[in-house]
Amino acid sequence: MRRTIRMVALSMLGAALMLSAVAMTPRLARSTEVQAITLYTDPGSGQVYTKRCKHCVRMGEYIPAGSTEEIEQKVERRVSQQTQQQMDQERAAMQAEEAQRQAQQQQWNAEMAKQVSTIQPFAQEFGDRWYKKISIGTLVYADYRYYTHTGFGPQFLTQQVWPGPGNNSFNSFDITRTYLDFKFTPVDDVSLRVTPNMYLIENTGSKCTAKSSGGITTTCSASSGDPDGLNTGIGTTTDGNLGFRLKYAYVDYNTFFQKVLKVAAMHDDKFTFGQQQNPLVDWEENLWGFRYTALTPWNYLSLSSTQVGFAMKGPIKFNEKQYVDYDVGVYDDASFHANEGSAYKQVMGRVTVNPFGANSRYDGLGLTGFYDYGYSQKCTPDENKSNATCGHIARAAALAHYTAEHWGIIGEWDYGHNAFSSGNLYSGSGPSDAFGLGPSPGGFAGWNHMVGDILNSQAVQEGADLMGHYDIPHTPFTAFGLLQWFQPNTRIQKDPLDFTRYDLGVQWLINKYLRVAFDSQAIQYYHSQFTFPAGSTSAHSKAVPFAVARDTHGFFLHLEFTY
């Protein structure tokens, strides 16, 4: 009996100690996952139960603490679940907003497509009428030139003059030509071109004044020239300005052979009326390719680059290959920068034959013939009957040429009748008395009269030319050259005016819009100095000493900008 009481007492003591230990354990904040447990004990056996049992005595509540790491993990899981839930909610909201935005964009696109389809016919008509029918371009020629020797002779480039003998080392910066090019094609049948030309003008009016010497007064009449240096005169219009004149203004009828005659081989041929390209000069400039450095042979001698009249032109093709290219027309006797005073008209034409066919206008082997027949621009019927100076003018040229991908060569023979005058000879520089500026001093006295006698109304000209270029491989540089030999009057046994001309240089093609060239040019009168005897022409009655003019030589830096 005592043993039983002792066991109960020990059990009660152990339970008391356990409860005190539980009571001393820190209690954590309750949560939905941590709950209190009620403990029971059997006094007889001393066992502890978590459920009510027979003979059990309630001991108290127990809260399982768990480890700090476990609690932190539980907190992190809860926070992560809350964050993920929040992110899912935000993502769902963004997706809904994006879907709404796309729906609005689709609706706007549909409305815009409807509006565009409504205005499209008008926009297309406007584009066809303007953007596809109008072309605007520009062309600029500029240079720097330095003359090591100066003499009399034709100009190297249009409107480019220099002071004559005694002015070695003359140099100048020049803007010689600028063009604006407007082309308009309202319909396929008809096209229009208008090209204004701004060009350099040298000097104006007469500066010839009366002079008295030893009691004798020398007078001179008004002239169209100015003195330039002590012994030189040059003739043009307005001093130092860039003048304006019309270079081209013409209308093309493009579809006569295509729609009316329906000739397949002449599909691209046309009629042209107005101020237009000369049949030879413009074509030859493009064939050679270096017009911005020097003039082509007949353009250098006298033939204008532009004529006013009516022409028929175009290629003749078979199986997309060109076999013939022609340009024939009837024009004023005057050039495009002079008024027509002649009662006659001049006829000129060029025909190019490509015996093996050509893929383009300037491709492969070609044989070209040119002929021009006309009169002076001031030749009226009464003058023609009463004035022997109103003789006809003729020019002819025969060319053989070959153009490859990286090189080209041109050989030319020229013939003329009254096709080279003193005005052409002095276009670069001439003696003072040639421009009504009084007698030429020194050794040039009488020289101008000799020139007039040589270039009379029955003068016959002859010349030969060689032009070419070669693209230096793997570089943007091209070597080019022009050689010209010319006799102003073959009817004179020894003509002091016979000359050669050359233009030799290298071009740098910077891009398709801009190119520059450095070259050397010269006019050389190739006879040795001699006295031109009296009686050499029917009108020449006085011998002229030192009849051969001085050579002109210069170095040039040329620039061409085209767009």
C-alpha positions in Angstrom: 0.0 0.0 0.0 2.8 2.3 0.8 4.5 1.4 -2.5 1.5 2.5 -4.4 1.3 5.8 -2.7 5.0 6.3 -3.3 4.6 5.6 -7.1 1.7 8.0 -7.4 3.7 10.7 -5.6 6.7 10.2 -8.0 4.4 10.4 -11.0 2.8 13.6 -9.7 6.3 15.0 -9.1 7.4 14.1 -12.7 4.3 15.7 -14.2 4.8 18.8 -12.1 8.4 19.1 -13.4 7.3 18.6 -17.0 4.6 21.2 -16.7 7.1 23.6 -15.2 9.4 23.0 -18.1 6.6 23.5 -20.6 5.6 26.7 -18.8 9.3 27.9 -19.0 9.5 27.4 -22.8 9.0 30.7 -24.8 5.7 30.8 -26.4 5.7 31.8 -30.1 3.0 33.9 -31.7 0.1 31.8 -32.7 -0.6 31.2 -36.3 -2.9 29.1 -38.3 -0.2 26.5 -38.6 1.0 26.4 -34.8 -1.8 25.1 -32.4 -1.7 24.2 -28.6 -1.9 20.5 -27.6 -3.7 19.3 -24.3 -1.6 16.7 -22.4 -3.0 13.9 -20.2 -1.1 11.4 -17.9 -2.0 8.0 -16.3 -1.0 8.1 -12.6 -0.7 4.4 -12.5 1.7 3.9 -15.5 3.2 7.5 -15.7 2.5 7.6 -19.4 1.6 10.9 -21.1 -1.2 11.1 -23.6 -2.5 13.8 -26.1 -6.1 12.5 -25.8 -8.4 12.0 -22.9 -8.1 8.5 -21.4 -9.5 6.4 -18.5 -7.9 7.2 -15.2 -5.9 10.0 -16.9 -5.3 13.3 -15.2 -5.2 16.5 -17.3 -1.7 18.0 -17.2 -2.1 21.2 -19.2 -1.5 22.7 -22.8 1.7 22.3 -24.9 2.7 24.5 -27.8 5.3 22.9 -30.2 7.9 25.6 -30.9 9.7 24.1 -33.9 13.1 25.4 -35.1 13.9 29.0 -36.1 14.8 27.8 -39.6 11.5 26.0 -40.0 9.6 29.1 -38.9 11.6 31.3 -41.3 10.9 28.9 -44.2 7.2 29.0 -43.4 7.3 32.8 -43.4 9.2 32.9 -46.7 6.7 30.5 -48.3 3.9 32.6 -47.1 5.5 35.8 -48.4 6.4 34.1 -51.7 2.9 32.9 -52.1 1.6 36.4 -51.5 4.1 37.9 -53.9 3.5 35.4 -56.7 -0.2 35.9 -56.2 0.3 39.7 -56.5 2.5 39.3 -59.7 -0.1 37.0 -61.2 -2.7 39.6 -60.6 -0.6 42.4 -62.1 0.3 40.2 -65.1 -3.3 39.4 -65.8 -4.1 43.1 -65.6 -1.3 44.0 -68.1 -2.4 41.3 -70.5 -5.9 42.6 -70.3 -4.7 46.1 -71.0 -2.5 45.0 -73.9 -5.3 43.1 -75.4 -7.5 46.2 -75.2 -4.7 48.3 -76.8 -4.3 45.8 -79.7 -8.0 45.8 -80.2 -7.9 49.6 -80.4 -4.9 49.6 -82.8 -6.6 47.1 -85.1 -9.7 49.3 -85.1 -7.5 52.4 -85.9 -5.7 50.5 -88.7 -8.9 49.5 -90.2 -10.2 53.1 -90.1 -6.9 54.4 -91.7 -6.9 51.8 -94.4 -10.5 52.9 -95.2 -9.4 56.5 -95.4 -6.3 55.7 -97.5 -8.4 53.7 -99.9 -10.6 56.7 -100.2 -7.8 59.2 -101.0 -5.6 56.8 -103.0 -6.9 57.6 -106.5 -6.2 61.3 -105.8 -2.7 60.7 -104.4 -1.8 58.3 -107.2 -2.9 60.9 -109.8 -0.9 63.6 -108.0 2.2 61.4 -107.9 1.9 60.4 -111.6 1.4 64.0 -112.5 4.2 65.6 -110.6 6.8 63.3 -108.9 7.1 60.9 -111.9 6.9 63.6 -114.5 9.4 66.3 -113.3 13.1 66.1 -113.2 15.4 68.8 -111.9 19.2 68.7 -112.2 22.2 71.0 -112.1 25.7 71.2 -113.6 28.6 73.3 -112.5 32.0 73.9 -114.2 34.8 75.5 -112.2 38.6 75.6 -112.5 41.9 77.1 -111.5 44.3 77.9 -114.4 47.9 78.9 -114.6 49.6 80.0 -117.9 53.3 79.5 -118.2 53.2 81.1 -121.7 50.6 83.4 -123.3 49.9 84.1 -126.9 46.9 84.5 -129.3 44.5 81.7 -130.1 41.1 80.1 -129.6 39.8 79.6 -126.0 40.4 76.3 -124.3 36.9 76.4 -122.7 33.9 78.5 -123.4 34.1 82.1 -122.1 37.7 81.5 -120.9 40.0 84.2 -122.1 43.5 85.3 -121.1 45.8 88.3 -121.7 48.1 87.8 -124.7 51.9 87.8 -125.2 54.0 89.2 -122.3 51.7 87.9 -119.6 53.4 84.7 -118.6 52.3 83.4 -115.2 48.8 84.7 -115.5 46.4 82.7 -113.3 42.8 82.7 -112.3 40.0 81.0 -110.4 36.9 80.6 -112.5 33.3 79.6 -112.4 32.8 79.3 -116.1 29.4 77.6 -116.5 26.4 76.7 -114.3 23.2 75.0 -115.5 19.8 74.3 -114.1 18.1 71.6 -116.0 14.2 71.2 -115.9 12.5 68.3 -117.6 8.7 67.8 -117.7 6.9 64.8 -119.2 3.1 65.3 -118.8 2.3 62.3 -121.0 4.4 59.6 -122.7 3.8 61.3 -126.1 5.4 64.7 -125.2 8.3 65.9 -123.1 9.7 69.4 -122.5 13.2 70.5 -121.5 14.3 74.0 -120.3 17.9 74.6 -119.3 19.0 78.1 -118.2 22.8 78.7 -118.5 24.7 81.1 -116.2 28.1 81.8 -117.8 31.2 84.0 -117.3 31.3 87.3 -119.2 34.4 89.2 -119.9 34.6 93.0 -120.4 32.2 95.3 -122.3 32.1 98.3 -124.5 34.9 100.3 -126.1 37.8 101.8 -124.2 39.4 103.1 -127.3 40.1 106.8 -126.9 41.6 109.4 -129.2 45.4 109.8 -128.9 47.7 112.6 -130.0 51.3 112.1 -130.8 53.6 114.5 -132.7 50.6 116.7 -133.7 48.9 113.7 -135.3 45.5 112.5 -133.7 44.6 108.9 -134.0 41.0 108.0 -133.7 39.3 104.6 -133.4 35.7 103.6 -133.7 33.5 102.1 -131.1 34.0 98.4 -130.6 32.7 95.4 -128.8 36.0 94.7 -127.1 38.3 95.8 -124.4 42.1 96.1 -124.1 43.8 93.4 -121.9 47.4 94.2 -121.4 49.6 96.4 -123.5 49.0 94.6 -126.8 45.9 92.5 -126.4 42.2 92.9 -126.9 39.4 90.6 -126.0 35.8 90.9 -127.1 32.6 90.0 -125.3 29.8 91.8 -123.5 29.6 92.6 -119.8 32.7 92.9 -117.6 33.2 90.2 -115.0 29.6 89.1 -114.3 27.9 85.8 -114.7 25.4 86.4 -117.4 22.2 84.4 -118.1 21.0 82.9 -121.3 18.9 80.0 -122.4 20.9 76.9 -123.3 18.0 74.5 -124.2 14.3 75.0 -124.6 12.7 72.3 -126.8 9.7 69.9 -127.1 10.1 66.2 -128.0 7.3 64.2 -129.7 8.3 60.7 -128.5 5.8 58.2 -129.9 5.3 59.0 -133.6 7.2 55.9 -134.7 5.8 53.8 -131.9 2.1 54.6 -132.1 1.5 56.2 -135.6 3.9 54.4 -137.9 4.4 51.4 -135.6 8.0 50.8 -136.6 9.5 48.5 -134.0 13.1 49.2 -134.9 12.5 53.0 -134.4 10.6 52.6 -131.1 12.7 55.2 -129.3 13.0 57.8 -132.2 11.5 61.2 -131.9 10.9 64.7 -133.4 12.4 67.7 -131.6 11.5 71.4 -132.1 13.2 74.3 -130.4 16.6 75.3 -129.0 18.3 71.9 -128.9 21.6 69.9 -129.0 23.8 70.2 -132.0 23.8 66.8 -133.8 27.5 66.4 -133.5 28.9 68.3 -130.5 26.7 67.0 -127.7 27.0 63.5 -128.9 30.8 63.7 -129.2 31.2 65.3 -125.8 29.4 62.3 -124.3 31.4 59.8 -126.4 34.7 61.3 -125.2 33.5 62.2 -121.7 35.7 65.1 -120.7 33.9 68.2 -121.9 34.5 69.9 -118.6 38.3 70.0 -119.4 38.3 71.0 -123.1 36.1 71.5 -126.1 35.7 68.9 -128.8 37.3 69.6 -132.2 34.6 71.4 -134.2 33.1 73.0 -131.1 36.6 74.4 -130.4 36.9 75.7 -134.0 33.5 77.3 -134.6 30.5 75.0 -134.4 28.0 75.9 -131.7 26.8 73.2 -129.2 23.2 74.4 -129.5 21.0 75.1 -132.6 17.5 76.5 -133.0 15.3 74.5 -135.4 13.6 71.2 -136.1 15.2 67.7 -136.0 14.5 64.0 -136.2 16.7 61.7 -134.1 17.0 58.4 -132.4 18.5 54.9 -132.6 17.6 52.0 -134.9 17.5 48.7 -133.0 17.0 45.1 -133.8 16.7 42.5 -131.0 17.5 45.2 -128.4 20.8 46.1 -130.1 21.6 49.4 -131.7 22.9 49.3 -135.2 22.3 52.9 -136.2 22.0 56.2 -134.3 21.1 59.4 -136.3 20.3 63.1 -135.7 19.4 65.3 -138.7 17.7 68.7 -138.8 17.1 72.2 -140.2 18.3 75.1 -138.1 18.9 78.9 -138.1 22.3 80.0 -139.4 22.8 81.8 -136.1 23.9 80.1 -133.0 21.7 79.9 -129.9 23.3 83.1 -128.4 22.9 85.3 -131.6 20.0 86.7 -133.5 19.2 85.2 -136.9 19.7 87.6 -139.7 20.0 85.2 -142.6 17.2 84.5 -145.1 18.6 81.0 -145.4 18.8 78.0 -143.1 21.5 75.4 -142.5 21.1 71.7 -142.7 23.2 69.3 -140.7 23.1 65.7 -139.7 25.0 62.9 -138.1 24.8 59.2 -138.7 26.5 56.6 -136.5 26.7 52.9 -137.6 27.5 50.1 -135.2 28.4 47.2 -137.5 28.4 44.6 -134.8 25.6 46.1 -132.7 25.8 48.0 -129.5 24.3 47.5 -126.1 24.1 51.2 -125.5 24.5 54.5 -127.5 28.3 54.6 -126.8 29.3 51.0 -126.8 31.6 49.0 -129.0 32.8 49.9 -132.5 31.2 52.8 -134.3 31.6 54.7 -137.6 30.2 58.2 -137.7 29.7 60.8 -140.4 28.7 64.4 -140.0 27.9 67.2 -142.5 26.7 70.8 -142.1 25.9 73.3 -144.9 24.7 76.9 -144.3 25.5 80.6 -144.6 26.5 83.4 -142.3 23.9 84.5 -139.9 23.9 88.0 -141.6 23.7 86.7 -145.1 20.5 88.2 -146.7 19.6 87.6 -150.4 20.8 91.1 -151.5 24.1 90.6 -149.8 24.5 87.2 -151.3 24.2 88.6 -154.8 26.3 91.7 -154.3 28.8 90.8 -151.6 31.4 88.1 -152.3 32.0 87.7 -148.5 28.6 85.9 -148.2 30.0 82.6 -149.2 28.5 79.3 -148.0 29.8 77.6 -144.9 30.4 73.8 -144.8 31.7 71.4 -142.1 32.3 67.7 -142.3 33.7 65.1 -140.0 34.4 61.4 -140.2 35.0 59.4 -137.0 36.0 55.8 -136.1 35.6 55.0 -132.5 35.6 52.1 -130.0 34.4 52.2 -126.5 35.1 49.4 -124.0 34.2 49.1 -120.3 37.4 50.8 -119.1 38.8 52.5 -122.1 37.9 54.3 -125.3 39.5 55.8 -128.4 38.3 58.2 -131.1 40.0 59.1 -134.4 38.5 62.0 -136.5 39.1 63.7 -139.8 37.7 67.3 -140.3 36.9 69.4 -143.4 35.6 72.9 -143.6 34.8 75.8 -146.0 34.7 79.2 -144.4 34.3 77.4 -141.2 37.0 79.2 -139.2 37.1 83.0 -138.9 39.3 85.5 -137.2 36.6 85.8 -134.5 37.1 82.1 -133.8 40.9 82.4 -133.8 40.7 85.3 -131.3 38.1 83.8 -129.0 40.7 83.3 -126.3 43.0 86.2 -127.0 43.9 88.4 -130.0 45.7 91.6 -131.0 44.3 95.0 -130.0 43.4 96.2 -133.5 41.3 93.0 -134.0 38.8 94.6 -131.5 38.9 98.2 -132.7 41.2 99.3 -129.9 43.8 101.0 -132.0 46.9 99.7 -133.8 48.7 96.8 -132.2 52.2 97.8 -130.9 55.5 96.4 -131.7 55.9 93.2 -133.8 52.1 92.6 -134.0 51.5 95.5 -136.4 49.8 94.2 -139.5 49.3 90.7 -138.0 45.5 91.1 -137.8 45.3 92.2 -141.5 47.3 89.1 -142.5 44.9 86.9 -140.6 41.9 88.5 -142.3 43.5 87.9 -145.7 44.3 84.2 -144.9 40.8 83.5 -143.6 39.0 84.9 -146.6 35.6 83.8 -148.0 37.3 81.0 -150.0 39.3 79.4 -147.2 39.3 75.7 -146.9 40.1 74.0 -143.6 41.3 70.5 -142.8 42.3 68.8 -139.6 42.7 65.5 -137.7 42.1 64.6 -134.1 42.7 61.8 -131.6 40.9 61.5 -128.3 40.8 58.7 -125.7 40.7 57.7 -122.1 41.9 54.8 -119.9 40.6 53.8 -116.5 43.6 53.0 -114.3 42.8 49.5 -112.7 41.7 49.4 -109.1 41.8 53.1 -108.7 39.4 56.1 -109.1 41.7 57.7 -111.6 41.5 57.9 -115.4 44.1 59.1 -117.9 42.6 61.1 -120.8 43.8 63.1 -123.7 43.0 65.1 -126.9 45.3 65.9 -129.8 44.2 68.2 -132.6 46.0 69.2 -135.8 44.4 72.0 -137.9 45.1 74.0 -141.1 42.9 77.1 -141.3 43.5 77.5 -145.0 44.9 74.6 -147.1 45.0 76.9 -150.2 48.0 78.7 -148.8 51.2 76.9 -149.3 52.7 77.9 -145.9 50.1 79.1 -143.5 51.5 80.7 -140.3 48.2 80.0 -138.6 48.6 76.2 -138.8 48.5 74.9 -135.2 48.3 71.8 -133.0 46.4 71.6 -129.7 46.6 69.1 -126.9 44.8 68.4 -123.6 46.5 65.7 -121.5 45.6 64.9 -117.9 44.4 62.7 -115.1 40.9 62.6 -113.7 39.9 61.7 -110.1 36.3 60.4 -109.9 35.4 61.2 -106.3 31.8 59.9 -106.6 29.1 59.9 -109.3 28.3 63.5 -108.7 31.8 65.1 -108.4 35.0 64.7 -110.4 38.2 66.8 -110.7 41.0 66.7 -113.3 44.5 68.0 -113.5 45.7 68.6 -117.1 48.1 70.5 -119.3 46.8 72.3 -122.4 48.6 74.1 -125.2 48.1 75.8 -128.6 51.2 75.5 -130.7 51.8 77.1 -134.1 54.0 74.5 -135.5 55.8 76.5 -138.3 59.2 78.0 -137.5 59.1 81.8 -137.4 59.2 83.4 -140.9 58.1 86.5 -142.8 54.7 86.1 -144.6 55.5 87.3 -148.1 53.3 89.8 -150.0 51.1 88.2 -152.6 50.5 85.0 -150.6 46.8 85.8 -150.9 45.0 87.9 -153.6 44.3 90.6 -151.1 47.6 90.6 -149.3 50.0 93.2 -150.6 52.5 93.7 -147.8 55.0 91.3 -146.2 54.5 90.6 -142.5 57.6 89.8 -140.4 57.3 87.4 -137.5 54.1 86.0 -138.9 53.9 83.0 -136.6 52.1 83.7 -133.3 53.5 82.8 -129.9 52.3 79.5 -128.3 50.0 79.4 -125.3 50.5 76.8 -122.6 48.8 76.4 -119.2 48.1 74.0 -116.4 44.5 73.5 -115.2 42.6 72.1 -112.2 39.1 71.4 -113.3 35.9 70.6 -111.3 32.6 69.3 -112.5 29.6 68.8 -110.2 26.5 67.3 -111.7 23.3 66.0 -110.2 
